[in-house]
Amino acid sequence: MTKPTPNPRTHYRHYSTITTRWMDNDVYRHVNNVVFYSFFDTAVNQYLMQQGVLDLDRSPVVSLVVETGCQFFSPIAFPDIVHCGLRVAHLGNSSVRYEIGIFRNGEPQAAAQGHFVHVACDRATHRPVAMPADLRRALQALR
């Protein structure tokens, strides 16, 4: 298996900024690995809300995470600022694979990078459905 290398900032199409919190640090004095998955969720859902394609209370179609992964390259610690790069690597009929780069402060290479796969599902049944056209348009902008 080839060892992954950190992506540069230019690999991603959209960015959001998150301030680390004191409680994000673990006993080793760096942001705990589980917090990175929170960064992923925040970056994706913030983008979807900004694009007007996610209404947490009323959207008839919701996106459920079915796969995640993360590779860590260098530590982040409070009070660092995190820049989350976002791109779409695959866009299917009902699924999307997001790739997210986590950048510490102004560093040019990702401190961590990961992915997750969302599947568009009916809110009531949680069964996969075709992705709504407005969501698809918002995601195509990240390709």
BAGUPA-424586 format. One record per residue: x, y, z of N, C-alpha, C, O in turn; chain. Coordinates in Angstrom, 3 decimals, m for minus. Layout:
+----------+----------+----------+----------+----------+----------+----------+----------+----------+----------+----------+----------+----+
|      npx |      npy |      npz |     capx |     capy |     capz |      cpx |      cpy |      cpz |      opx |      opy |      opz | ch |
+----------+----------+----------+----------+----------+----------+----------+----------+----------+----------+----------+----------+----+
|        X |        Y |        Z |        X |        Y |        Z |        X |        Y |        Z |        X |        Y |        Z |  A |
...
+----------+----------+----------+----------+----------+----------+----------+----------+----------+----------+----------+----------+----+
***
This chain:
+----------+----------+----------+----------+----------+----------+----------+----------+----------+----------+----------+----------+----+
|      npx |      npy |      npz |     capx |     capy |     capz |      cpx |      cpy |      cpz |      opx |      opy |      opz | ch |
+----------+----------+----------+----------+----------+----------+----------+----------+----------+----------+----------+----------+----+
|    0.840 |   m1.172 |    0.000 |    0.000 |    0.000 |    0.000 |    0.892 |    1.244 |    0.000 |    1.878 |    1.315 |    0.733 |  A |
|    0.533 |    2.212 |   m0.825 |    1.275 |    3.464 |   m0.910 |    0.860 |    4.392 |    0.219 |   m0.327 |    4.568 |    0.492 |  A |
|    1.850 |    4.982 |    0.868 |    1.563 |    5.919 |    1.950 |    0.964 |    7.195 |    1.357 |    1.540 |    7.777 |    0.438 |  A |
|   m0.198 |    7.639 |    1.876 |   m0.815 |    8.864 |    1.348 |    0.030 |   10.095 |    1.676 |    0.765 |   10.122 |    2.663 |  A |
|   m0.093 |   11.093 |    0.837 |    0.590 |   12.364 |    1.075 |   m0.457 |   13.458 |    1.249 |   m1.550 |   13.357 |    0.691 |  A |
|   m0.145 |   14.492 |    2.007 |   m1.129 |   15.552 |    2.228 |   m1.387 |   16.352 |    0.951 |   m0.470 |   16.657 |    0.189 |  A |
|   m2.646 |   16.678 |    0.745 |   m3.032 |   17.483 |   m0.407 |   m2.729 |   18.954 |   m0.162 |   m2.717 |   19.406 |    0.983 |  A |
|   m2.483 |   19.707 |   m1.243 |   m2.337 |   21.159 |   m1.117 |   m3.718 |   21.820 |   m1.100 |   m4.721 |   21.189 |   m1.436 |  A |
|   m3.759 |   23.069 |   m0.715 |   m5.018 |   23.820 |   m0.674 |   m5.713 |   23.870 |   m2.034 |   m6.942 |   23.905 |   m2.093 |  A |
|   m4.958 |   23.874 |   m3.112 |   m5.541 |   23.980 |   m4.455 |   m6.369 |   22.755 |   m4.846 |   m7.088 |   22.794 |   m5.845 |  A |
|   m6.280 |   21.698 |   m4.095 |   m7.026 |   20.458 |   m4.371 |   m8.530 |   20.627 |   m4.107 |   m9.337 |   19.841 |   m4.604 |  A |
|   m8.907 |   21.645 |   m3.331 |  m10.291 |   21.801 |   m2.871 |  m10.943 |   23.028 |   m3.497 |  m10.264 |   24.001 |   m3.824 |  A |
|  m12.269 |   22.977 |   m3.662 |  m13.026 |   24.015 |   m4.361 |  m13.673 |   25.049 |   m3.443 |  m13.915 |   26.181 |   m3.862 |  A |
|  m13.954 |   24.674 |   m2.202 |  m14.666 |   25.550 |   m1.272 |  m14.003 |   25.445 |    0.097 |  m13.503 |   24.385 |    0.474 |  A |
|  m14.002 |   26.555 |    0.839 |  m13.402 |   26.562 |    2.171 |  m14.341 |   27.140 |    3.209 |  m15.106 |   28.064 |    2.931 |  A |
|  m14.273 |   26.588 |    4.405 |  m14.931 |   27.170 |    5.575 |  m13.901 |   27.199 |    6.695 |  m12.922 |   26.453 |    6.679 |  A |
|  m14.138 |   28.062 |    7.654 |  m13.192 |   28.253 |    8.755 |  m13.853 |   27.870 |   10.070 |  m15.002 |   28.225 |   10.331 |  A |
|  m13.112 |   27.145 |   10.889 |  m13.593 |   26.713 |   12.201 |  m12.522 |   27.056 |   13.230 |  m11.341 |   26.776 |   13.021 |  A |
|  m12.930 |   27.653 |   14.325 |  m12.010 |   27.945 |   15.422 |  m11.977 |   26.742 |   16.359 |  m13.022 |   26.251 |   16.788 |  A |
|  m10.777 |   26.272 |   16.672 |  m10.689 |   25.175 |   17.639 |  m11.078 |   25.698 |   19.014 |  m11.018 |   26.898 |   19.285 |  A |
|  m11.476 |   24.773 |   19.870 |  m11.891 |   25.104 |   21.231 |  m10.972 |   24.394 |   22.217 |  m10.358 |   23.379 |   21.889 |  A |
|  m10.886 |   24.929 |   23.404 |  m10.078 |   24.324 |   24.466 |  m10.426 |   22.844 |   24.636 |   m9.538 |   22.005 |   24.783 |  A |
|  m11.717 |   22.533 |   24.616 |  m12.157 |   21.155 |   24.852 |  m11.824 |   20.196 |   23.706 |  m11.953 |   18.983 |   23.872 |  A |
|  m11.396 |   20.713 |   22.547 |  m11.012 |   19.842 |   21.430 |   m9.698 |   19.118 |   21.691 |   m9.449 |   18.054 |   21.125 |  A |
|   m8.850 |   19.697 |   22.554 |   m7.562 |   19.076 |   22.876 |   m7.768 |   17.855 |   23.765 |   m8.660 |   17.815 |   24.613 |  A |
|   m6.916 |   16.868 |   23.543 |   m6.968 |   15.687 |   24.404 |   m5.787 |   15.711 |   25.374 |   m5.094 |   16.723 |   25.476 |  A |
|   m5.555 |   14.625 |   26.074 |   m4.487 |   14.594 |   27.079 |   m3.100 |   14.731 |   26.455 |   m2.133 |   15.021 |   27.159 |  A |
|   m2.991 |   14.525 |   25.149 |   m1.711 |   14.671 |   24.454 |   m1.509 |   16.093 |   23.929 |   m0.533 |   16.382 |   23.237 |  A |
|   m2.463 |   16.983 |   24.275 |   m2.412 |   18.407 |   23.947 |   m2.535 |   18.700 |   22.457 |   m1.962 |   19.666 |   21.952 |  A |
|   m3.284 |   17.859 |   21.765 |   m3.641 |   18.177 |   20.384 |   m5.091 |   17.792 |   20.148 |   m5.677 |   17.052 |   20.939 |  A |
|   m5.669 |   18.287 |   19.071 |   m7.070 |   18.006 |   18.769 |   m7.241 |   16.500 |   18.602 |   m6.525 |   15.863 |   17.830 |  A |
|   m8.192 |   15.947 |   19.331 |   m8.452 |   14.514 |   19.296 |   m9.003 |   14.108 |   17.936 |   m9.702 |   14.883 |   17.284 |  A |
|   m8.685 |   12.889 |   17.511 |   m9.083 |   12.420 |   16.182 |  m10.590 |   12.486 |   15.945 |  m11.011 |   12.758 |   14.821 |  A |
|  m11.405 |   12.250 |   16.948 |  m12.851 |   12.268 |   16.750 |  m13.352 |   13.659 |   16.360 |  m14.379 |   13.781 |   15.693 |  A |
|  m12.639 |   14.698 |   16.767 |  m13.042 |   16.072 |   16.448 |  m12.909 |   16.333 |   14.946 |  m13.653 |   17.144 |   14.394 |  A |
|  m11.977 |   15.661 |   14.287 |  m11.816 |   15.847 |   12.845 |  m13.087 |   15.447 |   12.095 |  m13.443 |   16.073 |   11.097 |  A |
|  m13.764 |   14.415 |   12.569 |  m15.016 |   14.015 |   11.927 |  m16.100 |   15.075 |   12.127 |  m16.967 |   15.251 |   11.271 |  A |
|  m16.051 |   15.771 |   13.245 |  m16.956 |   16.896 |   13.469 |  m16.637 |   18.025 |   12.485 |  m17.547 |   18.668 |   11.963 |  A |
|  m15.350 |   18.264 |   12.232 |  m14.964 |   19.257 |   11.231 |  m15.542 |   18.884 |    9.871 |  m16.056 |   19.745 |    9.157 |  A |
|  m15.460 |   17.603 |    9.507 |  m15.999 |   17.143 |    8.230 |  m17.498 |   17.446 |    8.136 |  m17.960 |   18.051 |    7.169 |  A |
|  m18.242 |   17.019 |    9.147 |  m19.696 |   17.250 |    9.175 |  m20.028 |   18.730 |    9.078 |  m20.923 |   19.127 |    8.332 |  A |
|  m19.303 |   19.542 |    9.833 |  m19.568 |   20.974 |    9.842 |  m19.311 |   21.582 |    8.472 |  m20.128 |   22.363 |    7.984 |  A |
|  m18.201 |   21.241 |    7.848 |  m17.864 |   21.800 |    6.536 |  m18.921 |   21.447 |    5.490 |  m19.366 |   22.315 |    4.739 |  A |
|  m19.319 |   20.190 |    5.441 |  m20.290 |   19.754 |    4.437 |  m21.665 |   20.357 |    4.703 |  m22.266 |   20.944 |    3.803 |  A |
|  m22.162 |   20.220 |    5.916 |  m23.516 |   20.695 |    6.203 |  m23.622 |   22.213 |    6.156 |  m24.664 |   22.747 |    5.775 |  A |
|  m22.564 |   22.912 |    6.535 |  m22.558 |   24.369 |    6.426 |  m22.659 |   24.771 |    4.945 |  m23.403 |   25.688 |    4.599 |  A |
|  m21.915 |   24.088 |    4.085 |  m21.985 |   24.378 |    2.650 |  m23.407 |   24.127 |    2.128 |  m23.965 |   24.965 |    1.419 |  A |
|  m23.981 |   22.996 |    2.472 |  m25.330 |   22.661 |    1.991 |  m26.360 |   23.685 |    2.470 |  m27.259 |   24.056 |    1.715 |  A |
|  m26.236 |   24.136 |    3.701 |  m27.157 |   25.146 |    4.227 |  m26.946 |   26.490 |    3.526 |  m27.917 |   27.171 |    3.196 |  A |
|  m25.699 |   26.874 |    3.298 |  m25.410 |   28.125 |    2.597 |  m25.982 |   28.112 |    1.178 |  m26.395 |   29.149 |    0.659 |  A |
|  m26.002 |   26.950 |    0.566 |  m26.520 |   26.817 |   m0.791 |  m28.047 |   26.707 |   m0.824 |  m28.653 |   26.697 |   m1.896 |  A |
|  m28.661 |   26.625 |    0.362 |  m30.118 |   26.545 |    0.444 |  m30.696 |   25.188 |    0.079 |  m31.867 |   25.089 |   m0.289 |  A |
|  m29.878 |   24.132 |    0.180 |  m30.354 |   22.794 |   m0.192 |  m30.505 |   21.864 |    1.010 |  m30.782 |   20.676 |    0.850 |  A |
|  m30.323 |   22.406 |    2.210 |  m30.529 |   21.615 |    3.430 |  m31.315 |   22.448 |    4.425 |  m30.855 |   23.489 |    4.894 |  A |
|  m32.498 |   21.971 |    4.734 |  m33.330 |   22.552 |    5.788 |  m33.457 |   21.454 |    6.837 |  m34.137 |   20.451 |    6.615 |  A |
|  m32.809 |   21.642 |    7.966 |  m32.743 |   20.590 |    8.984 |  m34.109 |   20.113 |    9.447 |  m34.253 |   18.957 |    9.846 |  A |
|  m35.117 |   20.980 |    9.403 |  m36.441 |   20.616 |    9.899 |  m37.400 |   20.123 |    8.824 |  m38.294 |   19.329 |    9.118 |  A |
|  m37.232 |   20.579 |    7.580 |  m38.261 |   20.314 |    6.582 |  m37.818 |   19.607 |    5.301 |  m38.673 |   19.213 |    4.508 |  A |
|  m36.545 |   19.437 |    5.074 |  m36.125 |   18.800 |    3.824 |  m36.709 |   17.392 |    3.741 |  m36.502 |   16.584 |    4.646 |  A |
|  m37.447 |   17.088 |    2.648 |  m38.018 |   15.737 |    2.514 |  m36.953 |   14.678 |    2.246 |  m37.151 |   13.495 |    2.521 |  A |
|  m35.816 |   15.125 |    1.702 |  m34.691 |   14.227 |    1.453 |  m33.559 |   14.638 |    2.385 |  m33.176 |   15.807 |    2.439 |  A |
|  m33.033 |   13.669 |    3.114 |  m31.902 |   13.908 |    4.000 |  m30.717 |   13.081 |    3.513 |  m30.891 |   12.075 |    2.825 |  A |
|  m29.528 |   13.508 |    3.869 |  m28.322 |   12.789 |    3.468 |  m27.755 |   12.065 |    4.670 |  m27.460 |   12.675 |    5.698 |  A |
|  m27.607 |   10.763 |    4.532 |  m27.084 |    9.941 |    5.616 |  m25.672 |    9.477 |    5.283 |  m25.395 |    9.084 |    4.150 |  A |
|  m24.783 |    9.520 |    6.264 |  m23.401 |    9.088 |    6.075 |  m23.360 |    7.560 |    6.107 |  m23.878 |    6.930 |    7.028 |  A |
|  m22.726 |    6.971 |    5.071 |  m22.596 |    5.519 |    5.020 |  m21.143 |    5.056 |    5.048 |  m20.874 |    3.863 |    5.192 |  A |
|  m20.194 |    6.004 |    4.908 |  m18.782 |    5.632 |    4.929 |  m17.961 |    6.856 |    5.298 |  m18.263 |    7.966 |    4.859 |  A |
|  m16.925 |    6.658 |    6.100 |  m16.004 |    7.742 |    6.448 |  m14.584 |    7.207 |    6.506 |  m14.363 |    6.004 |    6.641 |  A |
|  m13.632 |    8.111 |    6.402 |  m12.232 |    7.760 |    6.559 |  m11.411 |    9.016 |    6.746 |  m11.807 |   10.097 |    6.311 |  A |
|  m10.257 |    8.874 |    7.401 |   m9.402 |   10.029 |    7.645 |   m7.945 |    9.580 |    7.736 |   m7.633 |    8.525 |    8.288 |  A |
|   m7.070 |   10.404 |    7.183 |   m5.631 |   10.200 |    7.300 |   m5.058 |   11.429 |    8.001 |   m5.387 |   12.564 |    7.657 |  A |
|   m4.208 |   11.189 |    8.976 |   m3.640 |   12.259 |    9.789 |   m2.167 |   12.439 |    9.432 |   m1.426 |   11.465 |    9.299 |  A |
|   m1.750 |   13.698 |    9.277 |   m0.370 |   13.994 |    8.896 |    0.387 |   14.811 |    9.939 |    1.564 |   14.559 |   10.193 |  A |
|   m0.288 |   15.791 |   10.545 |    0.370 |   16.636 |   11.538 |   m0.673 |   17.134 |   12.535 |   m1.851 |   17.249 |   12.198 |  A |
|   m0.240 |   17.429 |   13.764 |   m1.199 |   17.790 |   14.799 |   m1.767 |   19.204 |   14.647 |   m1.159 |   20.092 |   14.049 |  A |
|   m2.940 |   19.361 |   15.209 |   m3.611 |   20.647 |   15.364 |   m3.927 |   20.758 |   16.850 |   m4.245 |   19.760 |   17.496 |  A |
|   m3.840 |   21.970 |   17.395 |   m4.133 |   22.160 |   18.817 |   m4.786 |   23.518 |   19.033 |   m4.547 |   24.462 |   18.280 |  A |
|   m5.618 |   23.604 |   20.077 |   m6.177 |   24.890 |   20.473 |   m5.015 |   25.819 |   20.786 |   m4.102 |   25.405 |   21.499 |  A |
|   m4.998 |   27.038 |   20.299 |   m6.043 |   27.845 |   19.671 |   m5.908 |   27.966 |   18.151 |   m6.186 |   29.032 |   17.601 |  A |
|   m5.491 |   26.908 |   17.461 |   m5.351 |   26.963 |   16.006 |   m6.677 |   27.266 |   15.319 |   m7.753 |   26.992 |   15.850 |  A |
|   m6.568 |   27.836 |   14.132 |   m7.712 |   28.047 |   13.253 |   m7.658 |   26.948 |   12.196 |   m6.599 |   26.679 |   11.628 |  A |
|   m8.789 |   26.322 |   11.938 |   m8.879 |   25.234 |   10.970 |   m9.589 |   25.741 |    9.720 |  m10.656 |   26.350 |    9.792 |  A |
|   m8.972 |   25.476 |    8.582 |   m9.594 |   25.783 |    7.290 |   m9.947 |   24.438 |    6.657 |   m9.073 |   23.608 |    6.404 |  A |
|  m11.243 |   24.238 |    6.406 |  m11.731 |   22.972 |    5.851 |  m11.955 |   23.132 |    4.356 |  m12.846 |   23.865 |    3.926 |  A |
|  m11.145 |   22.444 |    3.574 |  m11.324 |   22.427 |    2.133 |  m12.315 |   21.334 |    1.770 |  m12.313 |   20.258 |    2.369 |  A |
|  m13.163 |   21.616 |    0.785 |  m14.224 |   20.670 |    0.417 |  m14.254 |   20.507 |   m1.088 |  m14.133 |   21.478 |   m1.835 |  A |
|  m14.417 |   19.256 |   m1.527 |  m14.614 |   18.972 |   m2.944 |  m15.464 |   17.719 |   m3.072 |  m15.585 |   16.941 |   m2.127 |  A |
|  m16.050 |   17.531 |   m4.245 |  m16.800 |   16.319 |   m4.547 |  m15.954 |   15.466 |   m5.478 |  m15.560 |   15.915 |   m6.554 |  A |
|  m15.675 |   14.242 |   m5.064 |  m14.873 |   13.317 |   m5.861 |  m15.743 |   12.430 |   m6.741 |  m15.310 |   12.004 |   m7.811 |  A |
|  m16.965 |   12.149 |   m6.299 |  m17.884 |   11.305 |   m7.071 |  m19.307 |   11.764 |   m6.800 |  m19.679 |   12.035 |   m5.659 |  A |
|  m20.095 |   11.848 |   m7.860 |  m21.495 |   12.228 |   m7.738 |  m22.331 |   11.211 |   m8.502 |  m22.298 |   11.159 |   m9.731 |  A |
|  m23.083 |   10.399 |   m7.754 |  m23.911 |    9.365 |   m8.358 |  m25.371 |    9.775 |   m8.386 |  m25.696 |   10.943 |   m8.173 |  A |
|  m26.252 |    8.821 |   m8.647 |  m27.690 |    9.076 |   m8.692 |  m28.240 |    9.453 |   m7.322 |  m29.059 |   10.364 |   m7.206 |  A |
|  m27.790 |    8.752 |   m6.289 |  m28.275 |    9.038 |   m4.939 |  m27.145 |    9.228 |   m3.929 |  m27.407 |    9.434 |   m2.744 |  A |
|  m25.903 |    9.163 |   m4.378 |  m24.790 |    9.272 |   m3.437 |  m23.765 |   10.293 |   m3.904 |  m23.676 |   10.636 |   m5.083 |  A |
|  m22.995 |   10.763 |   m2.930 |  m21.905 |   11.704 |   m3.196 |  m20.743 |   11.359 |   m2.272 |  m20.934 |   11.056 |   m1.094 |  A |
|  m19.544 |   11.410 |   m2.825 |  m18.334 |   11.221 |   m2.018 |  m17.660 |   12.581 |   m1.891 |  m17.187 |   13.161 |   m2.868 |  A |
|  m17.632 |   13.066 |   m0.656 |  m16.943 |   14.314 |   m0.339 |  m15.518 |   13.996 |    0.050 |  m15.246 |   12.974 |    0.680 |  A |
|  m14.600 |   14.886 |   m0.334 |  m13.244 |   14.840 |    0.176 |  m13.015 |   16.147 |    0.902 |  m13.348 |   17.220 |    0.398 |  A |
|  m12.439 |   16.050 |    2.098 |  m12.253 |   17.203 |    2.961 |  m10.791 |   17.267 |    3.383 |  m10.213 |   16.277 |    3.831 |  A |
|  m10.210 |   18.441 |    3.231 |   m8.846 |   18.681 |    3.712 |   m8.905 |   19.599 |    4.916 |   m9.611 |   20.608 |    4.902 |  A |
|   m8.172 |   19.254 |    5.946 |   m8.129 |   20.057 |    7.172 |   m6.751 |   20.733 |    7.232 |   m5.717 |   20.072 |    7.324 |  A |
|   m6.775 |   22.060 |    7.177 |   m5.538 |   22.837 |    7.153 |   m5.402 |   23.638 |    8.438 |   m6.349 |   24.290 |    8.878 |  A |
|   m4.231 |   23.585 |    9.030 |   m3.932 |   24.309 |   10.272 |   m3.439 |   25.708 |    9.925 |   m2.459 |   25.880 |    9.200 |  A |
|   m4.144 |   26.702 |   10.463 |   m3.772 |   28.101 |   10.271 |   m3.541 |   28.376 |    8.780 |   m4.429 |   28.097 |    7.974 |  A |
|   m2.398 |   28.905 |    8.393 |   m2.145 |   29.215 |    6.987 |   m1.292 |   28.192 |    6.270 |   m0.774 |   28.470 |    5.188 |  A |
|   m1.135 |   27.011 |    6.852 |   m0.241 |   26.014 |    6.255 |   m0.745 |   25.569 |    4.877 |   m1.950 |   25.442 |    4.661 |  A |
|    0.195 |   25.333 |    3.942 |   m0.189 |   25.000 |    2.568 |   m0.585 |   23.538 |    2.335 |   m1.241 |   23.225 |    1.342 |  A |
|   m0.188 |   22.641 |    3.250 |   m0.487 |   21.221 |    3.108 |   m1.470 |   20.791 |    4.194 |   m1.445 |   21.320 |    5.305 |  A |
|   m2.327 |   19.840 |    3.872 |   m3.333 |   19.366 |    4.821 |   m2.678 |   18.714 |    6.035 |   m1.731 |   17.938 |    5.906 |  A |
|   m3.198 |   19.044 |    7.216 |   m2.802 |   18.372 |    8.447 |   m3.510 |   17.018 |    8.539 |   m3.010 |   16.072 |    9.147 |  A |
|   m4.685 |   16.958 |    7.917 |   m5.463 |   15.715 |    7.824 |   m6.344 |   15.839 |    6.592 |   m6.671 |   16.940 |    6.147 |  A |
|   m6.713 |   14.703 |    6.059 |   m7.655 |   14.708 |    4.935 |   m8.485 |   13.445 |    5.023 |   m8.021 |   12.392 |    5.461 |  A |
|   m9.708 |   13.583 |    4.598 |  m10.587 |   12.439 |    4.705 |  m11.711 |   12.516 |    3.701 |  m11.734 |   13.354 |    2.799 |  A |
|  m12.635 |   11.611 |    3.898 |  m13.786 |   11.556 |    3.001 |  m14.990 |   11.069 |    3.770 |  m14.866 |   10.448 |    4.826 |  A |
|  m16.141 |   11.354 |    3.234 |  m17.316 |   10.606 |    3.626 |  m18.296 |   10.567 |    2.491 |  m18.312 |   11.430 |    1.613 |  A |
|  m19.122 |    9.532 |    2.533 |  m20.124 |    9.299 |    1.496 |  m21.490 |    9.536 |    2.105 |  m21.849 |    8.947 |    3.125 |  A |
|  m22.241 |   10.407 |    1.463 |  m23.644 |   10.660 |    1.812 |  m24.528 |    9.930 |    0.813 |  m24.210 |    9.869 |   m0.375 |  A |
|  m25.630 |    9.381 |    1.287 |  m26.659 |    8.824 |    0.423 |  m27.934 |    9.610 |    0.665 |  m28.368 |    9.779 |    1.805 |  A |
|  m28.533 |   10.091 |   m0.424 |  m29.803 |   10.824 |   m0.333 |  m30.900 |    9.827 |    0.019 |  m31.076 |    8.818 |   m0.664 |  A |
|  m31.640 |   10.118 |    1.098 |  m32.667 |    9.201 |    1.588 |  m33.956 |    9.955 |    1.900 |  m33.939 |   11.135 |    2.249 |  A |
|  m35.054 |    9.253 |    1.767 |  m36.341 |    9.794 |    2.189 |  m36.284 |   10.000 |    3.702 |  m35.858 |    9.114 |    4.443 |  A |
|  m36.719 |   11.177 |    4.149 |  m36.643 |   11.497 |    5.582 |  m37.405 |   10.486 |    6.431 |  m36.918 |   10.095 |    7.491 |  A |
|  m38.574 |   10.058 |    5.998 |  m39.428 |    9.184 |    6.809 |  m38.961 |    7.729 |    6.806 |  m38.976 |    7.070 |    7.845 |  A |
|  m38.546 |    7.229 |    5.641 |  m38.232 |    5.797 |    5.537 |  m36.739 |    5.482 |    5.618 |  m36.349 |    4.340 |    5.864 |  A |
|  m35.908 |    6.505 |    5.409 |  m34.450 |    6.345 |    5.349 |  m34.013 |    5.433 |    4.211 |  m32.925 |    4.860 |    4.255 |  A |
|  m34.848 |    5.297 |    3.204 |  m34.513 |    4.513 |    2.004 |  m33.914 |    5.448 |    0.958 |  m34.351 |    6.592 |    0.834 |  A |
|  m32.919 |    4.976 |    0.202 |  m32.300 |    5.814 |   m0.831 |  m33.312 |    6.294 |   m1.874 |  m34.233 |    5.574 |   m2.261 |  A |
|  m33.106 |    7.535 |   m2.311 |  m33.919 |    8.148 |   m3.370 |  m32.971 |    8.894 |   m4.312 |  m31.809 |    9.132 |   m3.985 |  A |
|  m33.485 |    9.253 |   m5.472 |  m32.699 |   10.059 |   m6.398 |  m32.407 |   11.414 |   m5.754 |  m33.253 |   11.981 |   m5.063 |  A |
|  m31.221 |   11.913 |   m5.986 |  m30.818 |   13.197 |   m5.427 |  m31.639 |   14.319 |   m6.062 |  m31.762 |   14.372 |   m7.286 |  A |
|  m32.202 |   15.214 |   m5.251 |  m32.955 |   16.346 |   m5.805 |  m32.067 |   17.220 |   m6.708 |  m30.864 |   17.340 |   m6.478 |  A |
|  m32.671 |   17.819 |   m7.727 |  m31.934 |   18.602 |   m8.722 |  m31.171 |   19.767 |   m8.093 |  m30.039 |   20.041 |   m8.490 |  A |
|  m31.768 |   20.455 |   m7.123 |  m31.070 |   21.599 |   m6.518 |  m29.838 |   21.151 |   m5.732 |  m28.818 |   21.840 |   m5.737 |  A |
|  m29.922 |   20.010 |   m5.060 |  m28.775 |   19.464 |   m4.348 |  m27.689 |   19.074 |   m5.340 |  m26.513 |   19.369 |   m5.127 |  A |
|  m28.079 |   18.414 |   m6.419 |  m27.118 |   17.996 |   m7.443 |  m26.366 |   19.212 |   m8.004 |  m25.148 |   19.167 |   m8.175 |  A |
|  m27.096 |   20.292 |   m8.287 |  m26.453 |   21.504 |   m8.809 |  m25.428 |   22.065 |   m7.814 |  m24.330 |   22.462 |   m8.203 |  A |
|  m25.794 |   22.093 |   m6.538 |  m24.869 |   22.603 |   m5.520 |  m23.620 |   21.734 |   m5.421 |  m22.518 |   22.244 |   m5.219 |  A |
|  m23.789 |   20.441 |   m5.563 |  m22.657 |   19.527 |   m5.464 |  m21.775 |   19.572 |   m6.715 |  m20.557 |   19.415 |   m6.623 |  A |
|  m22.382 |   19.783 |   m7.868 |  m21.583 |   19.865 |   m9.113 |  m20.614 |   21.044 |   m9.051 |  m19.548 |   20.999 |   m9.666 |  A |
|  m20.966 |   22.081 |   m8.327 |  m20.071 |   23.233 |   m8.189 |  m18.799 |   22.875 |   m7.423 |  m17.824 |   23.624 |   m7.481 |  A |
|  m18.783 |   21.755 |   m6.712 |  m17.620 |   21.326 |   m5.930 |  m16.753 |   20.320 |   m6.669 |  m15.791 |   19.799 |   m6.104 |  A |
|  m17.082 |   20.039 |   m7.929 |  m16.311 |   19.042 |   m8.690 |  m15.117 |   19.659 |   m9.362 |  m14.363 |   18.962 |  m10.041 |  A |
+----------+----------+----------+----------+----------+----------+----------+----------+----------+----------+----------+----------+----+
***
